[in-house]
Amino acid sequence: MSNTITVSTQGINESLTDSNGDFDTVERGEMTPDEFVDFIRKASQLKIPESIGDSEEYCPPHIITNNSTGIVSFLMDGGKIECLEVEDYVTPFEACMLANGEKNPEVMKLEKSGGTKLKSTDNSQANSQLTENIVIKRGGKFKRFLGYVLSLIFISGGIIIGVAGIRFGLKNGKNEDLYIGLAALVIGVIIGFIIFRAVKKSAGKSGSNYDANEGIVYAQTLNAMHDDNYNDSTDYGDFDGGD
């Protein structure tokens, strides 16, 4: 793990005192994690002028970092730091972990969305833990299809047998056949409707847990990522940048 972070900025003047809206990139060189935390904390105080609006001629204050795992960029706005890859606000220490490659942006995005908290801040371990806690949904649509077919069989079967029994009873003047036909009709429709409702309800519950596009559900307990000693309120202390 690298102990230095390559930093450049856009929309920030050389002395880091003003959001000048300039699209030219200013190379800030390499920084240690401690230096980067101080740098981004100071830069985060820069504000985007309200008069700018959505002007395409103004470049908001950006910090761009580069490490062995790729580029991570941050948008400054009056005390807030937004990581564009995470699509959420981060603290200076979280920004440093992302910039230094100690935290994967996709993993932090999952954390920020309430998916889970990971024990490990190591990039490879975090990716491994994330992969272990993804379950691919297979066969759900087929099971629901069978359920709908079964409900249709009961409903249509009840109707066919019931109508046939009623017609036979009316034709021969036998009340017993008429009652049997009515009973078959009612029972078949009720059973089919119950099965249909159960399948539909089950599909609704599954849909709330699974991604509609990819068919992916995050494991609900996420026990593989947690242990009894894990503490959400980790005190980072002096940030040393890893090994």
C-alpha positions in Angstrom: 0.0 0.0 0.0 1.4 3.4 -1.0 2.1 5.9 1.7 1.8 8.8 -0.7 -1.1 10.2 -2.6 -0.8 12.0 -6.0 -3.0 15.1 -5.8 -4.3 17.6 -8.4 -7.1 20.2 -8.3 -9.5 22.0 -10.6 -11.4 25.1 -9.8 -9.1 26.1 -7.0 -6.5 28.7 -7.0 -2.8 28.0 -6.3 -2.9 29.2 -2.7 -6.1 27.1 -1.9 -8.0 30.2 -0.8 -10.5 30.7 -3.5 -12.8 28.7 -5.8 -11.9 30.4 -9.1 -13.9 28.2 -11.4 -10.8 27.5 -13.6 -10.8 24.3 -15.6 -7.0 24.2 -15.7 -5.5 21.4 -13.6 -3.1 22.4 -10.9 -0.7 19.6 -9.9 -0.2 19.5 -6.2 2.3 16.7 -6.1 2.5 13.8 -3.7 1.2 14.0 -0.1 1.4 11.8 2.9 -2.0 10.7 4.3 -1.7 13.3 7.1 -0.9 16.0 4.7 -3.8 15.0 2.5 -6.3 15.1 5.4 -5.2 18.7 6.3 -5.3 19.6 2.6 -8.8 18.4 1.9 -10.1 19.7 5.2 -8.9 23.2 4.2 -10.2 22.8 0.7 -13.6 21.7 1.9 -14.3 25.2 3.2 -14.3 26.6 -0.3 -17.8 27.4 -1.4 -19.5 27.3 -4.8 -20.9 30.9 -5.4 -24.7 30.9 -5.4 -24.7 33.2 -8.4 -23.0 30.5 -10.6 -26.0 28.2 -10.8 -25.5 25.6 -13.5 -23.1 27.6 -15.6 -21.0 25.4 -17.8 -18.2 28.0 -17.8 -17.5 27.5 -14.1 -15.6 24.5 -12.7 -16.6 23.6 -9.1 -13.7 23.1 -6.7 -12.4 19.6 -7.3 -9.6 17.5 -5.8 -8.5 14.6 -8.0 -6.3 11.8 -6.5 -4.5 9.0 -8.2 -3.1 5.8 -6.7 -2.4 2.2 -7.8 -6.1 1.3 -7.7 -7.3 4.2 -9.8 -8.6 7.8 -9.7 -10.8 9.1 -7.0 -12.3 12.6 -7.1 -13.9 14.9 -4.6 -16.1 17.9 -4.9 -15.8 20.7 -2.3 -18.8 22.9 -1.2 -18.7 24.9 2.0 -17.6 22.3 4.5 -18.8 19.3 2.7 -16.8 16.8 0.8 -18.6 14.7 -1.9 -16.8 11.7 -3.4 -18.0 11.4 -6.9 -17.3 7.7 -7.1 -19.1 7.0 -3.9 -21.9 9.4 -4.8 -22.2 10.6 -1.2 -20.5 12.9 1.4 -17.4 11.6 3.2 -15.3 12.8 6.1 -11.7 13.9 5.6 -10.5 10.6 7.0 -12.8 8.6 4.7 -11.6 10.7 1.8 -8.0 9.8 2.7 -8.8 6.1 2.9 -10.4 6.3 -0.6 -7.5 8.3 -2.0 -4.9 6.0 -0.6 -6.6 2.9 -1.9 -7.4 1.5 1.5 -11.1 1.6 0.9 -12.9 0.6 -2.3 -15.4 3.3 -3.5 -18.0 0.6 -4.4 -17.7 -0.9 -0.9 -18.1 2.5 0.7 -21.1 3.3 -1.5 -22.7 0.1 -0.2 -21.9 1.2 3.4 -23.3 4.7 2.8 -26.5 3.2 1.4 -27.0 1.2 4.6 -25.9 -2.2 3.1 -23.3 -3.1 5.6 -20.2 -2.1 7.6 -17.0 -3.9 6.7 -14.4 -5.0 9.2 -11.6 -4.7 6.8 -10.3 -1.5 5.2 -7.9 -3.4 2.9 -9.0 -3.2 -0.7 -8.6 -6.9 -1.6 -10.2 -8.2 1.6 -13.1 -5.7 1.3 -13.8 -6.9 -2.3 -13.7 -10.5 -1.1 -16.0 -9.8 1.8 -18.4 -8.0 -0.5 -18.4 -10.9 -3.0 -19.1 -13.4 -0.2 -22.2 -11.5 0.8 -23.9 -11.3 -2.6 -26.4 -14.0 -3.4 -27.5 -14.5 -7.0 -31.1 -15.2 -7.3 -31.8 -18.3 -9.4 -35.0 -20.1 -10.1 -37.3 -17.6 -8.5 -39.2 -16.7 -11.7 -39.6 -20.4 -12.6 -41.1 -21.2 -9.2 -43.5 -18.4 -9.5 -44.5 -19.5 -13.0 -45.2 -23.0 -11.7 -47.3 -21.5 -8.9 -49.4 -19.4 -11.4 -49.9 -22.5 -13.6 -51.0 -24.5 -10.6 -53.5 -21.9 -9.6 -54.8 -21.7 -13.1 -55.2 -25.5 -13.2 -57.3 -25.4 -10.1 -59.5 -22.5 -11.2 -60.1 -23.8 -14.7 -60.5 -27.4 -13.5 -63.1 -26.2 -10.9 -64.9 -24.2 -13.5 -65.0 -27.1 -16.1 -66.0 -29.8 -13.6 -68.5 -27.5 -11.9 -70.2 -26.4 -15.1 -70.3 -30.0 -16.3 -71.9 -31.1 -13.0 -74.4 -28.3 -13.1 -75.4 -29.0 -16.7 -75.7 -32.7 -15.9 -77.8 -32.1 -12.8 -80.1 -29.7 -14.7 -80.4 -32.1 -17.6 -81.3 -35.1 -15.5 -83.1 -33.2 -12.8 -80.9 -34.6 -10.0 -80.1 -32.2 -7.2 -77.2 -34.3 -6.0 -75.3 -33.7 -9.3 -76.2 -30.1 -9.2 -74.8 -29.6 -5.7 -71.7 -31.6 -6.6 -71.1 -29.4 -9.6 -71.6 -26.2 -7.6 -69.2 -27.5 -4.9 -66.5 -28.4 -7.4 -66.8 -25.0 -9.0 -66.5 -23.1 -5.7 -63.8 -25.3 -4.3 -61.7 -25.2 -7.4 -61.9 -21.4 -7.8 -61.2 -20.8 -4.1 -58.1 -23.1 -4.0 -56.8 -21.6 -7.2 -57.3 -18.1 -5.9 -55.5 -18.9 -2.6 -52.5 -20.3 -4.5 -52.5 -17.3 -6.8 -52.5 -14.9 -3.8 -49.8 -16.8 -2.1 -47.5 -16.8 -5.1 -48.1 -13.1 -5.7 -47.4 -12.2 -2.1 -44.2 -14.3 -2.2 -43.1 -12.5 -5.4 -43.7 -9.1 -3.8 -41.5 -10.0 -0.8 -38.8 -11.3 -3.0 -39.0 -8.2 -5.2 -38.3 -5.9 -2.2 -35.1 -7.7 -1.4 -33.7 -8.2 -4.9 -32.4 -5.8 -7.4 -35.0 -5.5 -10.2 -32.4 -5.3 -13.0 -29.7 -7.7 -11.9 -31.5 -10.2 -9.6 -29.0 -9.6 -6.9 -29.8 -9.5 -3.2 -27.4 -8.6 -0.4 -27.4 -11.2 2.4 -29.7 -9.9 5.1 -27.6 -10.8 8.1 -24.1 -10.2 6.6 -22.7 -12.4 9.4 -19.6 -13.1 7.4 -18.6 -9.4 7.6 -19.2 -9.0 11.3 -17.9 -10.4 14.5 -18.7 -9.8 18.2 -15.7 -7.5 18.5 -16.5 -5.2 15.6 -17.1 -1.6 16.6 -18.9 0.8 14.3 -17.5 3.9 15.9 -13.8 3.3 15.0 -11.4 5.9 16.2 -8.9 6.4 13.4 -6.6 8.4 15.5 -3.4 9.4 13.7 -3.8 8.3 10.2 -0.6 6.5 9.1 -1.7 5.5 5.6 -1.3 1.7 5.9 1.6 -0.6 5.2 
